[in-house]
């Protein structure tokens, strides 16, 4: 803050000084909580947390690296001046105007109050923190001089004839030039509006810190002299308290002529431009709160940036504080940024531990210009226990035990155990998985899984007719590492070793049961009453290669800007996956598998969402039957059997229109397209690409055990109901 010792001669040299116009000498100061009074307010696109805006805010705030670099601060401050084109030296050579009106009402607000911004299902409106706290690009600002002269001082002379007009405090030549600004003329009757207008006209020239009308009564009427006090000569500008933008950038933007009398209106315009730049980039609490000229003619501009003093979780009974605060991209010790806070709220909600997340802003304890962010959460249950038993003639008595916890001991770790035992074959199914999302301060994750499962499978031909039934036994483990490489990007590396085997009833000599009727042949065959043994699955060289071990390394890069990973309404998720399985890793197969996927979401109206997904992939090498792409069923291509299409190549796209019906029940209209092809030596799968489509409708029901999906799909040849758990995508 400014001190009297630092500035022995405080001269009213700011917009506020000119506004007051009553002879007061002070350092201009704006109360905490200031927001510009702007005609140009932010557009909806500017106000939302889209990918580009948030990333810029993250970068400029310096949460990771690159804070306050010259390139970014240049771009940030100049962007607030309009759609600018810069020359090689950084000056603006082209820009589009935006207008801001400045008056004394824009320079003062009420004292700082406790503000509340709320979030419901990960959507938060931080604009409520400070109304109109944003601005579009600003290249020009209209400043208005508002006098402190009261009507009471003019009323005694109202109606009297003006016999003379003069301007004192400047040279005769300057006075003669300024006289042209006066609207009142000799012979006119004095009026309050006329005097105020002339005071404002002189004040709006920007060169005077005071404009005071002095009335002298004479027999013929009254003489009016406008006594002015000239602003000081400015020899340079000093910025204080700025960290978001460098002083060099701010000085370039201010462009105050040195060695000339300061124009307070011009300074006011530039100050408001700085405020607009801060607000536009999300720094809603930042503003210029002090302007003064010292004895050496240096113009001091003090900026308060609204530093976040602390981030305090509240309402979390189980979840540890650090699990919440480590998700904040808004850091303590940095200026408050609404885009960063909004993104932080999304990240906390996406942990999946909370029904609701709210942000409260409290006054700082160390400095009233600072702010304390209180993050209020409402926890829900994150653990599940499942016990079950069943009996059938074919399998006998079976039991199931499952335990899962998504927030283990409040640390955010995930742990799950699934165990099935029993049956006539005395088989045991189990899966144990553990994920630690943070093993260091950079958000590196570590997860592992062990599994041993045996499940019944059915294969279909391209027409959706059942051709084979078998049991698939999968056994192995994987270890996965994840690393956050950007606010929206994350890389994963997974090491896996597994063995997939196909088992059948020993009484079935063919290895599989072919259920095709007489006169129907698998794809690629002809004739009636075809011989099963000709296509004996157990004897096929291609399928026989599946009996072995698959050791692989998988790399995946994910870009995810969705606002809510459970029920997204905006944002995108893009992923690229490359898997290599090789003999060099100790496995029995050597192949490469590449997959790409893109998901996008857009809100339609206030409650509806348009969701789109497209994905594709291909395999090179001798991939086993179990690793081929599959398509068909509730999650990929509705209106078709599960995994009806299989092959080394795949494409798939889905478009959904999602809309609420009643609480916890929503509807969806969808269309799916796609195909999987090129499965050599497997007679019931196609080797050429085709176009398959499905359309339909469905409902989504939120239950204590998760979302339940019921869809009715109409394919090219069949219609089918699909029942499943979880979200579509």
MARLO-393472 format. One line per 4 residues: for each residue x, y, z of C-alpha. Coordinates in nm, 3 decimals, always signed. Example, Ala and Ser with C-alpha at 12.3 -4.5 7.8 and 13.67 -1.06 7.14 Angstrom:
! residues 2
+1.230,-0.450,+0.780 ~ +1.367,-0.106,+0.714
This chain:
! residues 729
+0.000,+0.000,+0.000 ~ +0.104,+0.363,-0.046 ~ +0.250,+0.547,+0.252 ~ +0.283,+0.918,+0.330
+0.656,+0.873,+0.384 ~ +0.701,+0.736,+0.037 ~ +0.498,+1.012,-0.120 ~ +0.555,+1.341,+0.060
+0.352,+1.533,-0.190 ~ +0.039,+1.336,-0.266 ~ -0.134,+1.511,-0.554 ~ -0.481,+1.417,-0.665
-0.368,+1.285,-0.999 ~ -0.606,+1.006,-1.078 ~ -0.955,+0.964,-1.211 ~ -1.078,+0.970,-0.855
-0.905,+1.301,-0.795 ~ -1.065,+1.452,-1.098 ~ -1.397,+1.301,-1.004 ~ -1.399,+1.455,-0.657
-1.295,+1.798,-0.782 ~ -1.332,+1.968,-0.445 ~ -0.973,+2.038,-0.359 ~ -0.913,+1.721,-0.160
-0.555,+1.593,-0.176 ~ -0.528,+1.215,-0.137 ~ -0.399,+0.894,-0.291 ~ -0.677,+0.747,-0.501
-0.805,+0.428,-0.340 ~ -1.072,+0.180,-0.440 ~ -1.238,-0.036,-0.179 ~ -1.194,-0.412,-0.178
-1.438,-0.599,-0.399 ~ -1.419,-0.343,-0.680 ~ -1.564,-0.444,-1.015 ~ -1.563,-0.222,-1.323
-1.889,-0.071,-1.440 ~ -1.869,-0.176,-1.803 ~ -2.103,-0.146,-2.095 ~ -1.914,-0.428,-2.262
-1.960,-0.747,-2.064 ~ -1.820,-1.088,-2.141 ~ -1.987,-1.312,-2.392 ~ -2.110,-1.655,-2.293
-1.810,-1.810,-2.463 ~ -1.573,-1.594,-2.263 ~ -1.752,-1.668,-1.939 ~ -1.745,-2.045,-1.969
-1.450,-2.258,-1.879 ~ -1.364,-2.378,-2.225 ~ -1.039,-2.560,-2.288 ~ -0.841,-2.268,-2.432
-0.942,-2.009,-2.173 ~ -0.872,-2.238,-1.881 ~ -0.537,-2.349,-2.013 ~ -0.436,-1.987,-2.061
-0.545,-1.906,-1.708 ~ -0.358,-2.206,-1.569 ~ -0.047,-2.098,-1.752 ~ -0.063,-1.733,-1.660
-0.134,-1.813,-1.296 ~ +0.187,-2.010,-1.280 ~ +0.051,-2.320,-1.110 ~ +0.312,-2.538,-1.275
+0.558,-2.352,-1.491 ~ +0.589,-2.061,-1.729 ~ +0.423,-1.804,-1.503 ~ +0.472,-1.440,-1.602
+0.666,-1.513,-1.917 ~ +0.692,-1.216,-2.150 ~ +0.512,-1.384,-2.440 ~ +0.209,-1.483,-2.235
+0.175,-1.154,-2.050 ~ +0.203,-0.962,-2.376 ~ -0.073,-1.172,-2.525 ~ -0.290,-1.148,-2.215
-0.282,-0.771,-2.170 ~ -0.301,-0.693,-2.541 ~ -0.590,-0.933,-2.584 ~ -0.785,-0.712,-2.347
-0.738,-0.425,-2.590 ~ -0.914,-0.594,-2.876 ~ -0.867,-0.833,-3.164 ~ -0.514,-0.707,-3.208
-0.242,-0.752,-3.462 ~ +0.109,-0.692,-3.332 ~ +0.413,-0.562,-3.514 ~ +0.757,-0.711,-3.461
+0.825,-0.470,-3.176 ~ +0.503,-0.566,-2.997 ~ +0.301,-0.254,-3.073 ~ -0.061,-0.276,-3.177
-0.111,-0.204,-3.546 ~ -0.471,-0.317,-3.573 ~ -0.749,-0.375,-3.326 ~ -1.125,-0.373,-3.284
-1.284,-0.135,-3.037 ~ -1.479,-0.221,-2.729 ~ -1.616,+0.059,-2.511 ~ -1.608,+0.095,-2.135
-1.773,+0.388,-1.957 ~ -1.594,+0.497,-1.642 ~ -1.739,+0.716,-1.370 ~ -1.709,+0.747,-0.997
-1.980,+0.483,-0.953 ~ -1.748,+0.236,-1.118 ~ -1.466,+0.320,-0.883 ~ -1.630,+0.240,-0.553
-1.821,-0.058,-0.422 ~ -1.951,-0.171,-0.088 ~ -1.713,-0.314,+0.166 ~ -1.596,-0.667,+0.108
-1.863,-0.920,+0.191 ~ -1.866,-1.296,+0.226 ~ -1.966,-1.422,-0.117 ~ -2.119,-1.759,-0.197
-2.093,-1.948,-0.522 ~ -2.255,-2.288,-0.546 ~ -2.222,-2.600,-0.756 ~ -2.480,-2.861,-0.828
-2.356,-3.178,-0.995 ~ -2.026,-3.019,-1.087 ~ -2.170,-2.704,-1.247 ~ -2.070,-2.384,-1.071
-2.145,-2.020,-1.148 ~ -1.852,-1.822,-1.021 ~ -1.978,-1.513,-1.201 ~ -2.187,-1.451,-0.888
-1.870,-1.370,-0.698 ~ -1.856,-1.031,-0.865 ~ -2.130,-0.920,-1.099 ~ -2.006,-0.780,-1.430
-1.652,-0.869,-1.335 ~ -1.553,-0.947,-1.691 ~ -1.497,-0.745,-2.006 ~ -1.473,-0.806,-2.373
-1.170,-0.685,-2.563 ~ -1.116,-0.319,-2.479 ~ -0.927,-0.072,-2.697 ~ -1.105,+0.248,-2.592
-1.256,+0.366,-2.268 ~ -1.494,+0.658,-2.222 ~ -1.413,+0.837,-1.898 ~ -1.652,+1.079,-1.733
-1.548,+1.357,-1.497 ~ -1.800,+1.385,-1.214 ~ -1.768,+1.699,-1.004 ~ -1.801,+1.719,-0.631
-1.967,+2.059,-0.660 ~ -2.312,+2.048,-0.505 ~ -2.628,+2.207,-0.639 ~ -2.659,+2.398,-0.309
-2.353,+2.602,-0.399 ~ -2.509,+2.703,-0.730 ~ -2.873,+2.755,-0.629 ~ -2.828,+3.110,-0.484
-2.726,+3.229,-0.830 ~ -2.977,+3.042,-1.041 ~ -3.167,+3.275,-1.277 ~ -2.918,+3.560,-1.254
-2.761,+3.689,-1.571 ~ -2.406,+3.583,-1.648 ~ -2.205,+3.900,-1.700 ~ -1.862,+3.740,-1.733
-1.688,+3.404,-1.776 ~ -1.322,+3.333,-1.704 ~ -1.079,+3.048,-1.632 ~ -0.801,+3.095,-1.377
-0.501,+2.880,-1.290 ~ -0.363,+2.860,-1.643 ~ -0.197,+3.098,-1.887 ~ -0.402,+3.346,-2.089
-0.344,+3.148,-2.410 ~ -0.453,+2.824,-2.246 ~ -0.755,+2.995,-2.093 ~ -0.857,+3.125,-2.435
-0.845,+2.773,-2.578 ~ -1.039,+2.629,-2.286 ~ -1.312,+2.891,-2.317 ~ -1.433,+2.710,-2.628
-1.533,+2.416,-2.405 ~ -1.785,+2.623,-2.211 ~ -2.148,+2.585,-2.309 ~ -2.266,+2.885,-2.105
-2.239,+3.230,-2.264 ~ -2.244,+3.586,-2.135 ~ -2.606,+3.695,-2.116 ~ -2.737,+3.350,-2.032
-2.919,+3.283,-1.708 ~ -2.732,+3.074,-1.451 ~ -2.857,+2.716,-1.419 ~ -2.738,+2.419,-1.218
-2.723,+2.202,-1.528 ~ -2.526,+2.463,-1.719 ~ -2.264,+2.505,-1.446 ~ -2.230,+2.128,-1.397
-2.192,+2.076,-1.771 ~ -1.911,+2.331,-1.796 ~ -1.731,+2.184,-1.493 ~ -1.756,+1.843,-1.656
-1.639,+1.970,-1.994 ~ -1.327,+2.120,-1.839 ~ -1.270,+1.815,-1.620 ~ -1.306,+1.580,-1.915
-1.007,+1.745,-2.079 ~ -0.809,+1.541,-1.828 ~ -0.547,+1.799,-1.739 ~ -0.697,+1.927,-1.415
-0.722,+1.771,-1.076 ~ -0.973,+2.033,-0.963 ~ -1.238,+2.242,-1.140 ~ -1.421,+2.473,-0.901
-1.674,+2.738,-1.009 ~ -1.635,+3.066,-0.819 ~ -1.933,+3.305,-0.827 ~ -1.899,+3.685,-0.786
-2.218,+3.891,-0.762 ~ -2.230,+4.224,-0.947 ~ -2.520,+4.468,-0.990 ~ -2.589,+4.340,-1.340
-2.585,+3.973,-1.241 ~ -2.300,+3.734,-1.163 ~ -1.950,+3.657,-1.287 ~ -1.833,+3.295,-1.299
-1.465,+3.205,-1.276 ~ -1.365,+2.840,-1.316 ~ -1.060,+2.793,-1.094 ~ -0.855,+2.494,-1.212
-0.559,+2.312,-1.063 ~ -0.326,+2.164,-1.324 ~ -0.203,+1.806,-1.293 ~ +0.170,+1.750,-1.238
+0.426,+1.664,-1.503 ~ +0.488,+1.287,-1.524 ~ +0.841,+1.155,-1.583 ~ +0.769,+0.782,-1.557
+0.537,+0.508,-1.433 ~ +0.602,+0.260,-1.151 ~ +0.378,-0.044,-1.100 ~ +0.345,-0.208,-0.762
+0.181,-0.535,-0.656 ~ +0.161,-0.684,-1.005 ~ +0.257,-1.049,-1.064 ~ +0.025,-1.165,-1.340
+0.150,-0.911,-1.594 ~ +0.506,-0.776,-1.594 ~ +0.576,-0.406,-1.540 ~ +0.721,-0.382,-1.891
+0.397,-0.508,-2.041 ~ +0.185,-0.278,-1.826 ~ +0.407,+0.021,-1.910 ~ +0.377,-0.058,-2.279
+0.002,-0.069,-2.240 ~ -0.020,+0.252,-2.034 ~ +0.200,+0.446,-2.282 ~ +0.205,+0.758,-2.057
+0.395,+1.042,-2.234 ~ +0.694,+1.140,-2.020 ~ +0.776,+1.503,-1.950 ~ +0.419,+1.618,-2.011
+0.133,+1.721,-1.789 ~ -0.056,+1.412,-1.684 ~ -0.398,+1.366,-1.838 ~ -0.607,+1.208,-1.564
-0.881,+1.100,-1.804 ~ -0.626,+0.920,-2.019 ~ -0.476,+0.758,-1.710 ~ -0.824,+0.659,-1.600
-0.891,+0.497,-1.935 ~ -0.571,+0.296,-1.915 ~ -0.635,+0.197,-1.555 ~ -0.977,+0.066,-1.648
-0.819,-0.119,-1.939 ~ -0.585,-0.292,-1.694 ~ -0.879,-0.378,-1.472 ~ -1.066,-0.511,-1.775
-0.767,-0.724,-1.874 ~ -0.748,-0.881,-1.530 ~ -1.122,-0.946,-1.528 ~ -1.121,-1.088,-1.879
-0.851,-1.339,-1.787 ~ -1.045,-1.450,-1.480 ~ -0.872,-1.245,-1.208 ~ -1.197,-1.111,-1.075
-1.064,-0.962,-0.752 ~ -0.768,-0.782,-0.911 ~ -0.786,-0.405,-0.962 ~ -0.589,-0.083,-0.940
-0.650,+0.049,-0.589 ~ -0.403,+0.336,-0.562 ~ -0.261,+0.607,-0.790 ~ -0.024,+0.886,-0.683
+0.254,+1.110,-0.814 ~ +0.566,+1.151,-0.600 ~ +0.801,+1.450,-0.572 ~ +1.009,+1.325,-0.864
+0.713,+1.313,-1.098 ~ +0.686,+0.933,-1.096 ~ +0.333,+0.801,-1.135 ~ +0.284,+0.511,-0.893
+0.009,+0.262,-0.979 ~ -0.064,+0.009,-0.705 ~ -0.244,-0.310,-0.804 ~ -0.423,-0.548,-0.569
-0.448,-0.891,-0.730 ~ -0.667,-1.068,-0.473 ~ -0.421,-1.329,-0.349 ~ -0.558,-1.663,-0.231
-0.444,-1.682,+0.129 ~ -0.562,-2.035,+0.200 ~ -0.780,-2.319,+0.069 ~ -0.982,-2.481,+0.347
-1.194,-2.797,+0.298 ~ -1.514,-2.827,+0.501 ~ -1.777,-3.097,+0.544 ~ -1.538,-3.384,+0.474
-1.572,-3.635,+0.756 ~ -1.392,-3.922,+0.586 ~ -1.192,-3.772,+0.302 ~ -0.860,-3.625,+0.408
-0.799,-3.256,+0.343 ~ -0.503,-3.313,+0.113 ~ -0.710,-3.540,-0.112 ~ -0.930,-3.236,-0.184
-0.669,-2.960,-0.193 ~ -0.430,-3.150,-0.421 ~ -0.697,-3.137,-0.692 ~ -0.694,-2.756,-0.688
-0.524,-2.594,-0.984 ~ -0.588,-2.263,-0.808 ~ -0.291,-2.241,-0.572 ~ -0.242,-2.051,-0.249
-0.018,-1.747,-0.277 ~ -0.145,-1.684,-0.631 ~ -0.412,-1.438,-0.752 ~ -0.769,-1.566,-0.743
-0.878,-1.681,-1.087 ~ -1.236,-1.784,-1.152 ~ -1.142,-2.020,-1.435 ~ -0.894,-2.202,-1.214
-1.144,-2.225,-0.929 ~ -1.415,-2.354,-1.159 ~ -1.180,-2.619,-1.295 ~ -1.077,-2.707,-0.939
-1.442,-2.762,-0.843 ~ -1.483,-2.993,-1.142 ~ -1.176,-3.194,-1.043 ~ -1.295,-3.233,-0.684
-1.640,-3.344,-0.797 ~ -1.491,-3.589,-1.046 ~ -1.322,-3.773,-0.762 ~ -1.657,-3.944,-0.722
-1.673,-3.912,-0.344 ~ -1.919,-3.623,-0.318 ~ -2.282,-3.551,-0.396 ~ -2.222,-3.178,-0.394
-1.933,-2.932,-0.393 ~ -1.962,-2.563,-0.298 ~ -1.710,-2.281,-0.293 ~ -1.724,-1.995,-0.045
-1.501,-1.690,-0.054 ~ -1.403,-1.542,+0.281 ~ -1.197,-1.230,+0.360 ~ -0.829,-1.292,+0.417
-0.701,-1.295,+0.773 ~ -0.354,-1.160,+0.696 ~ -0.465,-0.897,+0.446 ~ -0.822,-0.778,+0.379
-0.738,-0.770,+0.008 ~ -0.665,-1.143,+0.018 ~ -0.925,-1.417,+0.003 ~ -0.972,-1.755,+0.170
-1.140,-2.023,-0.039 ~ -1.358,-2.262,+0.157 ~ -1.449,-2.577,-0.034 ~ -1.762,-2.735,+0.115
-1.833,-3.096,+0.021 ~ -2.116,-3.338,+0.087 ~ -1.980,-3.692,+0.105 ~ -2.162,-4.006,-0.002
-2.089,-4.373,+0.056 ~ -1.800,-4.503,-0.151 ~ -1.786,-4.867,-0.037 ~ -1.985,-5.170,-0.150
-2.020,-5.524,-0.014 ~ -2.192,-5.797,-0.214 ~ -2.278,-6.147,-0.093 ~ -2.463,-6.391,-0.315
-2.535,-6.758,-0.377 ~ -2.705,-6.961,-0.648 ~ -2.782,-7.313,-0.758 ~ -2.844,-7.478,-1.093
-2.842,-7.836,-1.221 ~ -2.563,-7.762,-1.464 ~ -2.333,-7.576,-1.226 ~ -2.446,-7.681,-0.879
-2.406,-7.450,-0.578 ~ -2.210,-7.128,-0.629 ~ -2.116,-6.835,-0.405 ~ -2.011,-6.474,-0.476
-1.829,-6.230,-0.247 ~ -1.733,-5.879,-0.354 ~ -1.588,-5.585,-0.163 ~ -1.508,-5.248,-0.316
-1.394,-4.913,-0.176 ~ -1.332,-4.607,-0.394 ~ -1.199,-4.389,-0.110 ~ -1.000,-4.626,+0.108
-0.954,-4.476,+0.456 ~ -1.016,-4.131,+0.307 ~ -0.696,-4.142,+0.100 ~ -0.862,-4.157,-0.242
-0.715,-4.502,-0.309 ~ -0.938,-4.759,-0.480 ~ -0.951,-5.126,-0.380 ~ -1.171,-5.409,-0.507
-1.194,-5.785,-0.449 ~ -1.430,-6.013,-0.641 ~ -1.449,-6.386,-0.561 ~ -1.667,-6.664,-0.703
-1.637,-7.026,-0.594 ~ -1.829,-7.349,-0.637 ~ -2.008,-7.526,-0.915 ~ -1.972,-7.885,-1.030
-1.640,-7.802,-1.191 ~ -1.515,-7.649,-0.867 ~ -1.380,-7.347,-1.051 ~ -1.269,-7.029,-0.877
-1.310,-6.681,-1.024 ~ -1.133,-6.390,-0.863 ~ -1.014,-6.040,-0.939 ~ -0.812,-5.815,-0.708
-0.733,-5.456,-0.806 ~ -0.577,-5.155,-0.634 ~ -0.521,-4.799,-0.757 ~ -0.325,-4.525,-0.583
-0.397,-4.203,-0.775 ~ -0.113,-4.000,-0.619 ~ +0.225,-4.153,-0.538 ~ +0.408,-3.820,-0.569
+0.333,-3.446,-0.581 ~ +0.293,-3.454,-0.961 ~ -0.014,-3.675,-0.959 ~ +0.156,-3.994,-1.074
-0.074,-4.294,-1.029 ~ +0.005,-4.661,-0.973 ~ -0.239,-4.947,-1.014 ~ -0.231,-5.324,-1.038
-0.475,-5.606,-1.095 ~ -0.470,-5.986,-1.064 ~ -0.744,-6.191,-1.226 ~ -0.854,-6.547,-1.291
-1.193,-6.576,-1.457 ~ -1.397,-6.828,-1.650 ~ -1.709,-6.709,-1.832 ~ -1.951,-6.847,-2.086
-1.937,-6.694,-2.433 ~ -2.146,-6.723,-2.745 ~ -2.028,-6.645,-3.097 ~ -2.257,-6.519,-3.372
-2.216,-6.495,-3.744 ~ -2.259,-6.171,-3.937 ~ -2.636,-6.229,-3.953 ~ -2.665,-6.253,-3.575
-2.726,-6.629,-3.567 ~ -2.563,-6.831,-3.289 ~ -2.286,-7.056,-3.418 ~ -2.077,-7.152,-3.116
-2.081,-7.172,-2.736 ~ -1.777,-7.211,-2.515 ~ -1.611,-7.110,-2.190 ~ -1.332,-6.855,-2.193
-1.073,-6.873,-1.916 ~ -0.854,-6.566,-1.859 ~ -0.571,-6.553,-1.610 ~ -0.301,-6.291,-1.555
-0.202,-5.957,-1.407 ~ -0.122,-5.601,-1.507 ~ +0.060,-5.302,-1.362 ~ -0.026,-4.949,-1.476
+0.145,-4.613,-1.428 ~ -0.019,-4.278,-1.502 ~ +0.133,-3.930,-1.519 ~ -0.042,-3.596,-1.558
+0.130,-3.412,-1.841 ~ -0.104,-3.111,-1.854 ~ -0.421,-2.981,-1.697 ~ -0.628,-3.192,-1.936
-0.376,-3.452,-2.052 ~ -0.252,-3.772,-1.894 ~ -0.026,-4.055,-2.013 ~ -0.054,-4.420,-1.909
+0.190,-4.710,-1.938 ~ +0.057,-5.060,-1.871 ~ +0.249,-5.387,-1.847 ~ +0.032,-5.697,-1.877
+0.077,-6.071,-1.886 ~ -0.226,-6.289,-1.951 ~ -0.337,-6.622,-2.090 ~ -0.675,-6.668,-2.261
-0.792,-7.025,-2.317 ~ -1.111,-7.170,-2.461 ~ -1.273,-7.467,-2.288 ~ -1.558,-7.689,-2.394
-1.746,-7.994,-2.273 ~ -1.531,-8.305,-2.316 ~ -1.832,-8.487,-2.460 ~ -1.845,-8.243,-2.749
-1.580,-8.387,-2.982 ~ -1.595,-8.092,-3.216 ~ -1.495,-7.854,-2.944 ~ -1.790,-7.626,-3.016
-2.158,-7.673,-3.080 ~ -2.278,-7.543,-3.414 ~ -2.645,-7.458,-3.391 ~ -2.707,-7.369,-3.754
-3.007,-7.541,-3.907 ~ -3.009,-7.753,-4.218 ~ -2.941,-7.557,-4.532 ~ -2.762,-7.277,-4.342
-2.388,-7.252,-4.374 ~ -2.130,-7.038,-4.198 ~ -1.997,-6.738,-4.385 ~ -1.764,-6.847,-4.662
-1.922,-7.197,-4.705 ~ -2.188,-7.334,-4.931 ~ -2.421,-7.630,-4.959 ~ -2.675,-7.792,-4.734
-2.597,-8.016,-4.440 ~ -2.241,-7.887,-4.412 ~ -1.998,-8.100,-4.214 ~ -1.919,-7.967,-3.867
-1.589,-8.148,-3.863 ~ -1.476,-7.958,-4.172 ~ -1.489,-7.646,-3.957 ~ -1.383,-7.811,-3.633
-1.291,-7.511,-3.417 ~ -1.043,-7.712,-3.214 ~ -0.856,-7.810,-3.529 ~ -0.826,-7.469,-3.683
-0.468,-7.346,-3.701 ~ -0.566,-6.984,-3.648 ~ -0.777,-7.039,-3.340 ~ -0.538,-7.297,-3.205
-0.277,-7.024,-3.171 ~ -0.481,-6.873,-2.891 ~ -0.354,-7.125,-2.643 ~ -0.058,-6.937,-2.505
+0.059,-6.632,-2.314 ~ +0.022,-6.267,-2.419 ~ +0.283,-6.033,-2.273 ~ +0.234,-5.671,-2.377
+0.323,-5.307,-2.319 ~ +0.047,-5.049,-2.376 ~ +0.088,-4.672,-2.398 ~ -0.215,-4.444,-2.386
-0.250,-4.067,-2.405 ~ -0.576,-3.912,-2.286 ~ -0.703,-3.557,-2.326 ~ -1.008,-3.501,-2.104
-1.178,-3.163,-2.061 ~ -1.522,-3.293,-1.959 ~ -1.690,-3.093,-1.685 ~ -1.834,-3.405,-1.523
-1.692,-3.747,-1.606 ~ -2.010,-3.919,-1.485 ~ -2.271,-3.708,-1.663 ~ -2.080,-3.473,-1.895
-2.254,-3.172,-2.044 ~ -1.958,-3.011,-2.221 ~ -1.598,-3.082,-2.309 ~ -1.414,-3.356,-2.494
-1.224,-3.676,-2.428 ~ -0.969,-3.788,-2.685 ~ -0.748,-4.095,-2.643 ~ -0.478,-4.270,-2.843
-0.369,-4.622,-2.751 ~ -0.080,-4.832,-2.883 ~ -0.021,-5.189,-2.764 ~ +0.276,-5.410,-2.846
+0.280,-5.780,-2.767 ~ +0.595,-5.961,-2.866 ~ +0.806,-6.270,-2.840 ~ +1.075,-6.041,-2.706
+0.860,-5.988,-2.397 ~ +0.837,-6.362,-2.335 ~ +0.495,-6.408,-2.494 ~ +0.369,-6.646,-2.759
+0.229,-6.378,-2.991 ~ +0.374,-6.085,-3.181 ~ +0.136,-5.805,-3.285 ~ +0.064,-5.432,-3.270
-0.278,-5.291,-3.182 ~ -0.371,-4.925,-3.235 ~ -0.692,-4.754,-3.120 ~ -0.815,-4.393,-3.128
-1.132,-4.252,-2.974 ~ -1.298,-3.912,-2.950 ~ -1.595,-3.813,-2.735 ~ -1.762,-3.471,-2.743
-2.049,-3.318,-2.548 ~ -2.256,-3.006,-2.600 ~ -2.542,-2.869,-2.396 ~ -2.864,-2.812,-2.591
-3.094,-2.576,-2.404 ~ -3.071,-2.575,-2.027 ~ -3.094,-2.949,-1.954 ~ -3.043,-3.153,-2.271
-2.709,-3.285,-2.395 ~ -2.587,-3.393,-2.737 ~ -2.317,-3.662,-2.701 ~ -2.096,-3.799,-2.978
-1.836,-4.075,-2.987 ~ -1.618,-4.197,-3.274 ~ -1.346,-4.461,-3.256 ~ -1.141,-4.680,-3.482
-0.852,-4.923,-3.472 ~ -0.642,-5.180,-3.653 ~ -0.410,-5.470,-3.568 ~ -0.089,-5.578,-3.737
+0.065,-5.920,-3.675 ~ -0.055,-6.256,-3.545 ~ -0.302,-6.134,-3.286 ~ -0.487,-6.417,-3.109
-0.860,-6.462,-3.138 ~ -0.915,-6.307,-2.793 ~ -0.744,-5.981,-2.892 ~ -0.946,-5.907,-3.206
-1.175,-5.605,-3.202 ~ -1.538,-5.685,-3.125 ~ -1.849,-5.483,-3.202 ~ -2.216,-5.526,-3.121
-2.435,-5.499,-2.815 ~ -2.530,-5.244,-2.551 ~ -2.203,-5.049,-2.547 ~ -2.114,-5.028,-2.916
-2.377,-5.120,-3.175 ~ -2.732,-5.156,-3.046 ~ -2.981,-5.367,-3.237 ~ -2.719,-5.644,-3.275
-2.593,-5.937,-3.066 ~ -2.304,-5.893,-2.825 ~ -1.972,-5.909,-3.014 ~ -2.153,-6.001,-3.334
-1.870,-5.856,-3.544 ~ -1.503,-5.940,-3.489 ~ -1.180,-5.869,-3.674 ~ -0.846,-5.692,-3.703
-1.008,-5.366,-3.817 ~ -1.284,-5.168,-3.654 ~ -1.476,-4.842,-3.678 ~ -1.766,-4.726,-3.464
-1.961,-4.403,-3.405 ~ -2.252,-4.310,-3.181 ~ -2.469,-3.998,-3.157 ~ -2.701,-3.957,-2.858
-2.954,-3.695,-2.754 ~ -2.994,-3.713,-2.375 ~ -3.278,-3.550,-2.185 ~ -3.420,-3.565,-1.830
-3.760,-3.722,-1.764 ~ -3.806,-3.715,-1.387 ~ -3.565,-3.715,-1.097 ~ -3.304,-3.992,-1.140
-3.460,-4.100,-1.470 ~ -3.348,-3.975,-1.810 ~ -3.410,-4.068,-2.170 ~ -3.191,-4.106,-2.476
-3.239,-4.118,-2.853 ~ -2.947,-4.275,-3.035 ~ -2.798,-4.390,-3.361 ~ -2.497,-4.623,-3.390
-2.287,-4.722,-3.690 ~ -1.983,-4.946,-3.721 ~ -1.819,-5.271,-3.821 ~ -1.533,-5.506,-3.732
-1.383,-5.720,-4.007 ~ -1.083,-5.921,-4.125 ~ -1.079,-6.236,-3.909 ~ -0.885,-6.485,-4.126
-0.972,-6.854,-4.111 ~ -1.281,-6.804,-3.895 ~ -1.564,-6.896,-4.130 ~ -1.849,-6.715,-3.957
-1.682,-6.372,-3.958 ~ -1.648,-6.142,-4.258 ~ -1.319,-6.041,-4.414 ~ -1.453,-5.729,-4.586
-1.582,-5.403,-4.440 ~ -1.955,-5.334,-4.436 ~ -2.187,-5.065,-4.303 ~ -2.399,-5.161,-4.004
-2.632,-4.921,-3.831 ~ -2.877,-4.911,-3.546 ~ -3.126,-4.656,-3.417 ~ -3.343,-4.653,-3.110
-3.431,-4.511,-2.772 ~ -3.361,-4.591,-2.411 ~ -3.388,-4.488,-2.049 ~ -3.129,-4.438,-1.776
-3.214,-4.496,-1.411 ~ -2.986,-4.391,-1.126 ~ -2.985,-4.656,-0.852 ~ -2.778,-4.709,-0.535
-2.568,-4.966,-0.723 ~ -2.508,-4.737,-1.019 ~ -2.678,-4.635,-1.344 ~ -2.902,-4.892,-1.512
-2.949,-4.878,-1.891 ~ -3.237,-5.018,-2.092 ~ -3.219,-4.963,-2.469 ~ -3.426,-5.078,-2.764
-3.221,-5.088,-3.083 ~ -3.332,-5.144,-3.440 ~ -3.057,-5.287,-3.660 ~ -3.052,-5.368,-4.030
-3.208,-5.710,-3.980 ~ -3.319,-5.737,-3.618 ~ -3.464,-5.550,-3.324 ~ -3.325,-5.609,-2.979
-3.356,-5.498,-2.615 ~ -3.032,-5.430,-2.429 ~ -3.004,-5.429,-2.050 ~ -2.677,-5.324,-1.885
-2.515,-5.128,-1.605 ~ -2.307,-4.812,-1.626 ~ -2.314,-4.511,-1.858 ~ -2.290,-4.538,-2.235
-1.983,-4.313,-2.264
